[in-house]
Amino acid sequence: MLGLLSQAGYEFTGRESLADVILVNTCAFIDAAQEEAVNTILDLAAYKRTGRCRALVVTGCLAQRYGPTLLQEIPEIDGLVGTGQLDRIAEVTGRCLAGEKVVEVGAPGYAPATPVPRLATRPPYTTFIKIAEGCSNCCRYCIIPRLRGPFRSRPPDTILEEARRAVACGCREIVLVAQDTTRYGADLGNGISLAYLVKALARLPGVRWVRILYCYPTGITDDLLEVIATEPAVCNYLDIPMQHASDKVLKAMGRPTTQADLRELLARVRAVVPGITIRSTFMVGYPGETEKDFEELLAFLKEMRLERAGFFVFSAQEGTPAARMPGQVPSRVRQERLEKAVALQKRITFALNREKTGRNITVLVEGRRGKRYLGRSEADAPEVDGRVFFRGSGYFSPGDFAVVHITKAYPYDLEGESVGPSMPSIS
């Protein structure tokens, strides 16, 4: 959207008080995200009274989900743009500035088939590229298929061109995202798959790391694992949301896996890609989850020793089967289970981090904090995992790669001394 607005002649400011237009992109996946979005909209609406703001435009899943109702509840909003109409953002903004109230919310379906303009909002060395839109898995707790539509892959040539443009602007790490990355290409045919795309991206000149997030467990193929194992530019890292480890809860969620399936998958991944970092997410407090089910999850975590894991509590979403299920777990119990799971994983991650002391690892430098540099290793995805702090002789700029000797471990972060710059391998 920023790229399209820039192309239409708009300029951007980080100060809301100076903005003629304020754009709020929203999430509606869980209650906390909706509450945050609404509070943000209400806070920014004040600039229509105290700043120069003439148009407050709300986009994304909250706009898609509630449409005109949102406009009625918050009359300060001037425009709504749904998830299927994002390419009309410049037109809607112009109409709002002309004094019109605009509701551009229709069927979800936006998935650009040609390269789109982009305006960087984060440092250039890391670029997120969305390779597909929508989801066809229909888990019983999830509203995303209704808000984003069925799964749709973007053409590989479009993604590769977007990556080339990012590299030309200084990108060294490409992070692939979608609601379900492993389904990529299934709707395109001609042998196109996630493995095909990742290999092509990894071989683009200038690309140092390719990282894959949001891999649905049943879609992780042998071909994909082979690409991760053999392509030097592909990070030995997989994000595999598993959601639970109790067969009863997994079935109630509408997930197609059992605990035995997940165990087999983890063993296969680790066998093909030794030393790989695996991240996952798990939900606690799903309707019908008993103490026994929760203990099964804890036992699974203890035995599998995942390098990274995040946890969240079940949030009943109107319109999903899970919201109507019997056996809703009390909020207090959900929170207690969340805290127990987080505490256990913290101990596991800390123990695995301690095993890295004495090793040399490659770090993508992101900046300085005081006298220390900070960055991320191959095992750390941006914004969700830990960091590596280090000192040493020489000078590193953001986007450089350094070899760091690890001297100390923390529950989530590492500390060390630089050994020198890290040079890309030549193939």
Residue pairs with C-beta under 8 A, 6 or more apart in sequence:
1 23
1 25
1 59
1 86
1 89
2 12
2 118
2 119
2 121
3 116
3 117
3 118
3 119
4 87
4 89
4 90
4 116
4 117
5 12
5 23
5 89
5 90
5 93
5 119
6 12
6 117
6 119
7 90
7 117
8 90
8 93
8 94
10 21
10 90
10 93
12 119
13 19
16 22
16 44
16 47
16 51
16 53
17 47
17 50
17 51
17 52
18 51
18 52
19 47
19 51
19 52
19 53
20 52
20 53
20 54
20 55
20 97
21 53
21 54
21 55
21 56
21 57
21 93
21 96
21 97
22 44
22 47
22 53
22 55
22 56
22 57
23 57
23 59
23 89
23 93
24 37
24 40
24 41
24 44
24 56
24 57
24 58
24 59
24 60
25 59
25 60
26 33
26 34
26 37
26 40
26 41
26 58
26 59
26 60
26 61
26 62
26 63
27 33
27 34
27 36
27 37
27 60
27 61
27 62
28 34
28 37
28 60
28 61
28 62
28 64
28 65
28 66
28 143
28 147
29 61
29 142
29 143
29 144
29 317
30 312
30 315
30 317
31 315
31 316
31 317
32 315
34 62
37 60
37 62
38 62
38 74
41 56
41 58
41 74
41 76
41 77
42 74
42 76
44 53
44 56
45 56
45 74
45 76
45 77
47 53
47 56
48 54
48 56
48 76
54 96
54 97
55 78
55 79
55 93
55 96
55 97
56 76
56 77
56 78
56 79
57 77
57 78
57 79
57 80
57 81
57 89
57 92
57 93
57 96
58 70
58 77
58 79
58 80
58 81
59 80
59 81
59 82
59 86
59 89
60 81
60 83
61 83
61 147
61 148
62 70
63 70
63 80
63 81
63 82
63 83
63 105
64 82
64 83
64 84
64 105
64 108
64 147
65 143
65 146
65 147
66 73
67 80
67 82
67 103
67 105
68 80
68 103
68 105
70 77
70 80
71 77
71 80
71 101
71 103
78 96
78 100
78 101
78 102
79 92
79 93
79 95
79 96
79 101
79 102
79 103
79 104
80 102
80 103
80 104
80 105
81 88
81 89
81 92
81 104
81 105
82 104
82 105
82 106
82 108
83 108
83 110
83 147
83 148
83 149
84 106
84 107
84 108
84 109
84 110
84 149
85 92
85 104
85 105
85 106
85 110
86 110
87 110
87 112
88 104
92 102
92 104
95 102
96 102
107 149
108 134
108 147
108 148
108 149
109 134
109 149
109 152
110 133
111 132
111 133
111 134
111 152
111 153
111 154
112 154
112 158
113 154
113 155
113 158
114 158
115 158
115 161
115 162
115 165
116 162
118 162
118 165
118 166
120 127
120 169
123 366
123 398
123 399
124 166
124 169
124 170
124 171
124 399
125 170
125 171
125 172
125 173
125 364
125 366
125 398
125 399
126 171
126 172
126 173
126 175
126 364
126 382
127 163
127 166
127 171
127 173
127 174
127 175
128 175
128 177
129 159
129 162
129 163
129 166
129 174
129 175
129 176
129 177
130 154
130 177
130 178
131 153
131 154
131 159
131 176
131 177
131 178
131 181
131 184
131 194
131 197
132 151
132 152
132 153
132 154
132 178
132 179
132 180
132 181
132 183
132 184
133 148
133 149
133 151
133 152
133 154
133 178
133 179
134 144
134 145
134 148
134 149
134 150
134 151
134 152
134 179
135 142
135 144
135 145
135 148
135 150
135 151
135 179
135 180
136 145
136 150
136 151
136 180
136 183
137 145
137 180
137 216
137 254
138 145
138 254
139 243
139 253
139 254
139 255
140 252
140 253
140 254
140 320
140 321
140 322
140 325
141 253
141 283
141 286
141 314
141 317
141 320
141 321
141 322
142 317
142 320
143 317
143 319
143 320
144 179
146 319
148 179
151 179
151 180
151 183
151 186
151 187
152 187
153 183
153 184
153 185
153 186
153 187
153 188
153 192
155 188
156 185
156 188
156 192
156 196
156 197
156 200
159 197
159 201
160 200
160 201
160 204
163 171
163 174
163 201
163 204
163 207
164 204
166 174
167 204
167 205
167 206
167 207
168 206
170 399
171 206
171 207
172 206
172 207
172 208
172 209
172 364
172 399
172 401
173 208
173 209
173 210
173 211
173 364
173 382
174 201
174 207
174 209
174 210
174 211
175 211
175 213
175 381
175 382
176 197
176 198
176 201
176 210
176 211
176 212
176 213
177 213
177 214
178 184
178 214
179 214
180 214
180 216
180 219
181 194
181 212
181 213
181 214
181 215
181 216
181 219
182 194
182 215
182 216
182 218
182 219
182 220
182 221
182 224
183 194
183 216
183 219
184 192
184 193
184 194
184 197
185 192
185 193
185 194
185 196
185 197
186 193
193 221
193 223
193 224
194 212
194 219
194 221
194 224
195 221
195 223
195 224
195 226
195 227
198 210
198 212
198 224
198 227
198 228
198 231
198 234
199 227
199 231
201 207
201 210
201 233
202 210
202 227
202 231
202 232
202 233
202 234
203 231
203 233
207 233
208 233
208 364
208 401
208 424
209 233
209 234
209 235
209 364
209 378
210 231
210 233
210 234
210 235
211 235
211 237
211 381
212 228
212 234
212 235
212 237
212 238
212 239
213 239
213 381
214 239
214 241
215 238
215 239
215 240
215 241
216 240
216 241
217 240
217 241
217 242
217 257
217 261
217 262
217 265
218 256
218 257
218 261
220 238
220 240
220 265
220 269
222 272
225 268
225 269
225 272
225 273
226 272
227 234
228 234
228 235
228 236
228 238
228 272
228 273
228 276
229 236
229 272
229 273
232 425
232 427
235 378
236 273
236 275
236 276
236 277
236 378
236 379
237 276
237 277
237 278
237 279
237 378
237 379
237 381
238 269
238 276
238 277
238 278
238 279
239 278
239 279
239 280
239 381
240 265
240 269
240 278
240 279
240 280
241 280
241 281
242 257
242 262
242 280
242 281
242 282
243 250
243 253
243 255
243 281
243 282
243 283
244 250
244 253
244 255
244 282
244 283
244 286
244 289
244 293
244 297
245 259
245 262
245 282
245 296
245 297
245 299
245 300
245 301
246 259
246 289
246 292
246 293
246 294
246 296
246 297
247 258
247 259
248 288
248 293
249 286
249 288
249 289
249 293
250 257
250 258
250 259
252 286
252 287
252 288
252 322
252 325
253 283
253 286
253 322
254 321
257 265
259 296
259 300
262 300
263 304
266 278
266 304
269 276
269 278
270 276
270 278
277 307
277 308
277 378
277 379
278 306
278 307
278 308
279 306
279 307
279 308
279 309
279 310
279 381
279 384
279 385
280 306
280 308
280 309
280 310
281 309
281 310
281 311
281 312
282 297
282 301
282 309
282 310
282 311
282 312
282 341
283 311
283 312
283 313
283 314
284 294
284 297
284 311
284 312
284 313
284 314
284 334
284 337
284 338
284 341
285 313
285 314
285 329
285 333
285 334
285 337
285 338
286 314
286 322
286 329
287 314
287 322
287 325
287 326
287 327
287 328
287 329
288 325
288 326
288 327
289 314
289 327
289 329
289 337
294 337
294 340
297 341
298 340
298 341
298 344
301 309
301 341
301 344
301 345
301 348
302 344
302 348
305 348
305 351
305 352
306 345
306 348
307 349
307 352
307 379
308 349
308 379
308 381
308 384
308 385
309 345
309 348
309 349
310 384
311 338
311 341
311 342
311 345
312 338
313 334
313 335
313 337
313 338
314 322
314 329
314 334
316 322
316 323
316 328
317 323
329 337
346 411
346 412
347 411
349 386
349 411
349 412
350 409
350 410
350 411
350 412
353 386
353 409
353 410
353 411
353 412
353 413
353 414
354 409
356 406
356 409
356 414
357 406
357 407
357 408
357 409
358 405
358 406
359 405
359 406
360 403
360 404
360 405
360 406
360 419
361 377
361 378
361 388
361 403
361 404
361 406
361 414
361 416
362 377
362 378
362 401
362 402
362 403
362 404
362 422
363 375
363 376
363 377
363 388
363 390
363 401
363 402
363 403
363 404
363 422
364 375
364 376
364 377
364 399
364 400
364 401
365 373
365 374
365 375
365 396
365 397
365 398
365 399
365 400
365 401
365 402
366 374
366 375
366 376
366 387
366 398
367 373
367 374
367 375
367 398
368 374
369 389
371 391
372 389
372 390
372 391
373 389
373 390
373 391
373 392
373 396
373 402
373 418
374 387
374 388
374 389
374 390
375 387
375 388
375 390
375 402
376 382
376 385
376 386
376 387
376 388
377 388
377 414
379 385
380 386
380 387
380 388
385 412
386 410
386 412
386 413
386 414
387 412
387 413
387 414
388 404
388 406
388 413
388 414
388 415
388 416
389 413
389 414
389 415
389 416
390 402
390 404
390 415
390 416
390 417
390 418
391 417
391 418
392 402
392 404
392 417
392 418
392 419
393 418
394 418
394 420
394 421
396 402
396 418
396 421
400 421
401 421
401 422
401 423
401 424
402 418
402 419
402 420
402 421
402 422
403 418
403 419
403 420
403 421
403 422
404 414
404 416
404 417
404 418
404 419
405 416
405 417
405 418
405 419
406 414
406 415
406 416
407 415
407 416
407 417
408 414
408 415
408 416
409 415
